[in-house]
Amino acid sequence: MKEFLWPIRVYYEDTDCGGVVYHTNYLKFMEQARTEMLRSFGFEQDKLIEKEKIIFAVRSLSVDYLKPSRFNDLLQVSTSISRSGPASLTFEQLIARQSDQTVLCKAQVRVACLHAVNLIPNPIPDNIRREISHAN
C-alpha cells in the first residue's frame, strides 16, 4: 500500500518534565496520521458514524521507541496499510525527525471496524475498501 505522510510539530504540551516527547504522545501522532489518511481517501470519521454507522477502534498495537524527540522538532509520520481483513486494517507506522530522517518510533497498529451503536465487528464497507485498494 502506498505510503501516506503527515507532518507533526512537537509542542511543549507533548513533552515530559525532561523536555522529551512523552511516550503516549507518539500514539496520538499516529492516530492523527491514520485519521488524515482516511480523510485523504474522502472519509470523515464523523460522517462514517452518521452515514455508515461504523467506527474504527484500535484492537492491538506493537510499538518500538527507538530515539527521543524534543520540543519544537518537526516530525513526519509515515503510514501504510499492510493488511486488510474483512473487518480490520493493519497499519505500519513510522515517526521520523524531518531534519535528519532519524526513525524515532515505529509501530504496527491493527484497527477493527465496529458497528457504531452496538460495537460489534462490522465488515468494512465496500466504498471504503475500494478507495483503499485504489491507493496501491
Legacy VTK file of the C-alpha trace (Angstrom):
# vtk DataFile Version 3.0
C-alpha trace
ASCII
DATASET POLYDATA
POINTS 136 float
0.000 0.000 0.000
1.197 3.468 -0.846
2.760 5.428 1.989
0.857 8.395 3.442
2.984 11.139 5.036
1.783 13.555 7.698
3.892 16.300 9.348
3.702 16.872 13.089
5.302 19.624 15.166
6.260 18.768 18.747
4.685 21.277 21.126
5.603 21.930 24.723
2.447 20.094 25.831
3.746 16.940 24.083
6.825 16.728 26.291
7.508 15.490 29.796
9.418 17.323 32.531
12.698 16.390 30.816
11.675 18.079 27.571
11.301 14.757 25.731
8.122 13.667 23.941
6.057 11.626 26.391
5.720 8.071 25.086
1.924 8.036 24.714
2.023 11.143 22.554
3.637 9.131 19.769
0.395 7.112 19.737
-1.591 10.350 19.414
0.612 11.412 16.480
-0.032 8.056 14.801
-3.775 8.360 15.421
-3.771 11.789 13.783
-1.929 10.388 10.752
-4.391 7.489 10.380
-7.286 9.956 10.585
-5.693 12.178 7.935
-5.009 9.170 5.727
-8.687 8.229 5.930
-9.578 11.861 5.180
-7.282 11.769 2.117
-9.465 8.902 0.825
-12.501 11.166 1.231
-13.824 9.756 4.511
-14.506 11.875 7.586
-14.916 9.866 10.773
-17.986 11.771 11.959
-19.664 11.104 8.601
-18.760 7.399 8.825
-20.589 7.233 12.146
-23.558 9.146 10.769
-23.914 7.540 7.332
-22.191 4.148 7.527
-22.818 3.541 11.255
-19.206 2.434 11.764
-16.192 3.421 13.807
-12.594 2.257 13.719
-11.085 1.272 17.075
-7.557 0.140 17.903
-7.603 -3.607 18.529
-3.903 -4.186 19.088
-0.597 -2.436 18.678
3.094 -3.097 18.955
5.396 -0.114 19.434
9.188 0.251 19.394
10.547 3.505 20.827
13.959 3.969 19.240
15.140 7.550 19.809
13.826 10.577 21.689
12.188 13.610 20.196
12.152 17.040 21.790
10.164 20.246 21.897
9.837 22.002 18.523
11.094 19.054 16.456
9.339 18.710 13.122
8.368 15.081 12.647
6.907 13.083 9.814
4.535 10.191 10.377
4.599 7.581 7.631
1.506 5.387 7.432
0.701 2.485 5.165
-1.834 -0.320 5.257
-0.049 -3.657 5.314
-3.087 -5.898 5.655
-6.795 -5.561 5.038
-9.132 -8.117 6.588
-12.918 -8.317 6.319
-13.397 -6.117 9.413
-9.886 -4.891 10.189
-6.939 -2.933 8.840
-3.310 -3.284 9.901
-1.163 -0.171 9.641
2.609 0.101 9.599
3.642 3.468 11.019
6.996 5.205 11.438
7.746 8.522 13.052
10.947 10.211 11.909
12.555 13.558 12.612
12.413 15.532 9.361
15.768 17.274 9.801
17.865 14.099 9.676
15.339 11.340 8.834
16.141 9.529 12.085
13.406 6.993 12.842
12.215 7.671 16.385
9.339 5.269 16.759
7.716 2.516 14.750
4.503 0.628 15.273
2.126 -1.906 13.861
-1.471 -0.939 14.643
-4.481 -3.137 13.966
-7.843 -1.392 13.918
-11.228 -3.068 13.924
-14.251 -1.791 12.069
-17.120 -1.761 14.557
-20.821 -1.006 14.340
-21.144 2.448 15.922
-24.130 1.526 18.107
-23.516 -1.987 19.417
-19.699 -2.016 18.992
-19.558 -5.462 17.414
-17.274 -6.189 14.432
-18.693 -4.902 11.176
-17.386 -5.610 7.665
-15.517 -2.670 6.182
-17.944 -1.047 3.719
-17.232 -1.703 0.031
-16.822 2.011 -0.772
-14.022 2.317 1.796
-12.395 -0.922 0.664
-12.455 0.325 -2.969
-10.764 3.632 -2.083
-8.105 1.880 -0.049
-7.394 -0.567 -2.853
-7.053 2.297 -5.365
-4.286 3.772 -3.211
-1.951 0.908 -4.152
LINES 1 137
136 0 1 2 3 4 5 6 7 8 9 10 11 12 13 14 15 16 17 18 19 20 21 22 23 24 25 26 27 28 29 30 31 32 33 34 35 36 37 38 39 40 41 42 43 44 45 46 47 48 49 50 51 52 53 54 55 56 57 58 59 60 61 62 63 64 65 66 67 68 69 70 71 72 73 74 75 76 77 78 79 80 81 82 83 84 85 86 87 88 89 90 91 92 93 94 95 96 97 98 99 100 101 102 103 104 105 106 107 108 109 110 111 112 113 114 115 116 117 118 119 120 121 122 123 124 125 126 127 128 129 130 131 132 133 134 135
